[in-house]
Amino acid sequence: MPDDKPVALVTGASRGAGAGIARALGSHGCTVYVTGRTRGDAAPPSGSIDETAAQVTAAGGQGIAVGVDHGDDDQVKALFERIREEAGQLDILVNNAAIIRDEMMGRTKFWEEPLSVLDTLNVGLRSSYVATVHAAPLMLPQRKGLVAFSSSSGAVHYAFGPAYGVPKAGTDKMAADMAFDLREYGIAAVSIWMGSLLTDRVRKIIASNPEKFGHIIESAETPELTGHVIWALYNDPDLMTVSGQTLIGAELAVRYGITDDGGRQPPSYRNLFDVHPHRQCAHVMR
């Protein structure tokens, strides 16, 4: 494997945000490991890691699909052993894998939902912790790296209920605390709020009734936008100054001069809804 290409891992990259982030990193020449449980050919909007890996390669990088259930610690350990053996290092980790149950997306009260909606605490919150535990030793020798957590403003306002919001808040806090331990090694950890995403599924909804749903395009982001933002962050010489923070992807796009499809500049949720990330207090207990 060429040693001049940055090596990235995007978890949960069968479809949606993960697939878009992986494709964007591929367009910048990265070798990208993509993980998920869905393999082979699958008609949109389902998708698979094999399709995503092929898209990464087509974009100019090298896509490598690895089937992983991020709820299984042994499979995750084997993934990182493979990356160590094949690539010898890891430069960018994108913690994106999450289980989102359909039951949590309705207008129901939390006690009316099955307890399985709490799987977000396992594949989502815990899985990101486990992946970063294994990723850190692959980043330490370079004394440079970026751990990016995909998150959302649901961390600070009501969105679909506690089974959704609590893992998002935990993700933001996890990035902050991990950044503290990683700082002396030159490795940054950030949580990135994505906006509404123009996934294949959402595009189909818009196409079904453009008059009703066409307005979504004005404010939504493509999944690739976050990938381009992550690449810009990784290459920013001042990256460590924002390590530990929760950042809004749309605002980073403006900072780095990144536009979305058609030259659009998706708005920040800060401006749309007056919501903003919480800041970590400076006090330290060890």
Number of C-alpha atoms within 10 A of each C-alpha: 9 9 10 9 16 20 23 25 28 26 28 30 32 30 24 21 26 28 29 27 30 37 32 26 31 27 21 17 19 27 30 29 25 29 31 23 14 21 17 9 12 14 7 12 15 13 20 26 31 24 20 27 28 17 21 30 20 14 19 17 25 25 28 19 21 20 20 22 19 27 18 13 14 11 15 20 17 13 20 20 16 13 18 15 10 10 17 15 22 27 24 27 26 28 26 25 26 23 20 17 17 9 16 22 15 11 10 12 11 15 7 10 17 11 11 13 19 20 19 22 19 17 22 28 24 19 24 26 18 16 21 18 13 16 24 20 14 21 23 18 12 14 14 18 28 28 27 25 25 25 27 27 24 19 24 16 13 12 16 17 17 17 22 25 21 19 25 26 20 17 26 30 21 21 24 22 14 20 24 15 12 22 16 11 16 17 26 29 32 30 28 26 26 23 22 17 21 21 21 17 14 18 17 14 14 18 12 12 10 14 9 11 14 14 11 16 19 11 17 21 26 22 26 25 25 30 26 27 25 26 17 18 20 21 11 12 9 10 18 20 10 14 25 24 22 28 21 23 28 26 20 20 22 15 11 13 11 18 17 18 12 6 8 14 20 23 19 22 21 14 10 9 9 8 15 18 19 14 12 13 7 6 5 6 4 2
